[in-house]
Amino acid sequence: MADITRRFGFRHLRAAPTSHVRHLRRGEVAHDGTGLAFWFRPLAAAISEIPADDRELAMLFHARTADFQDLAVQATVTYRISDPAVTAARVDFGIDPDTGAWRAEPLEQLGTLLTETAQQHALELIARTPLATALAEGITAVRDTVSAGLTADPRLAEIGLTVIAVRVTALRPEAEMERALRTPARELVQQEADRATYERRAVAVERERAIAENELASQIELARREEELVAQKGANARLDAEHKAAADAVRAEAEAARRTRLAGAEAESARILAQAQAASDRELGAAKAAAEEAWLAAHQQAGPEVLQALALIRLAEHLPKIDSVTLTPDVLTGLLGRLGAGGGDRR
């Protein structure tokens, strides 16, 4: 929108660099250009402000496919007013000399024209296309068709419009239909995911089996080595026992030989000792016999009194030990009487 300033009954207009201003005074062109600034009298001036920049027009409309399915089309058209003088003559871009605002709504009018024209070309194309094809290839086809249709439309050229680009951002069916169309693809993706899961599980099972086999093989190898170790220990123990038995046999033979030698020596010593003892006993017996013989000879030559005394002595030697003797008067009287009688006989 142009910037208008009041001064002493005059008006000063200053346009934006992207706005084309056309000033008519009494039906004649006084100023015509982009980014102008000038004074004018409001009662004698007719001013139009036409945008010279690129404009974006977003549009959303519904179309019906060949299989009678509703399809929402979302697109954007970029256009430019290439001939401002022609456009100002065909569309009301006049502004209020006091405020600088448009008296009408020219951009809405151009937008309606572009939208209806683009919609007409898109509807014709989509009406001949099935829904699945439209969703798969429709964006490019609709964009090319709408762009070609707008570029070749004579009415747009007559009012000075140039279409720069057409972009189709979305072709979307109804929500239920979209969910129905997504189902097969979702199922395929789910099947692929399930297949990948099954394959991963199969690989995991195969790896677990390989690990189990390796563990079993390791256990078998360990058991075999333990068996070899036990056998080797048994062989070593047997060999050790044989060595110990041989050593014990050698020691036993040596001990037996030593004991045999000792027994022989002891037997020889005992024999010699026995011989010596026998000789000693013979000599002792001979001595005792000689003593007995002498003793008997002495007794034969002794008198009866001597023999009696010797017998009493021998008897006394073999009597038991008497610690004390108690003499009663009766025994003492009898003994004294015997002693007296004996004494009288000796006298």
Secondary structure, DSSP 8 states (H G I E B T S, - for coil): --EEEEETTEEEEE--TTEEEEEEETTEEEEEEES-EEEE-GGGEEEEEEE-S-EEEEEEEEEE-TTS-EEEEEEEEEEEES-HHHHHHHS--BB-TTT--BSS-HHHHHHHHHHHHHHHHHHHHHHTS-HHHHHHHHHHHHHHHHHHHHHH-HHHHHTTEEEEEEEEEEEEE-HHHHHHHHHHHHHHHHHHHHHHHHHHHHHHHHHHHHHHHHHHHHHHHHHHHHHHHHHHHHHHHHHHHHHHHHHHHHHHHHHHHHHHHHHHHHHHHHHHHHHHHHHHHHHHHHHHHHHHHHHHHHHHHS-HHHHHHHHHHHHHHHS---S-----HHHHHHHHHHHHHHHHHH-
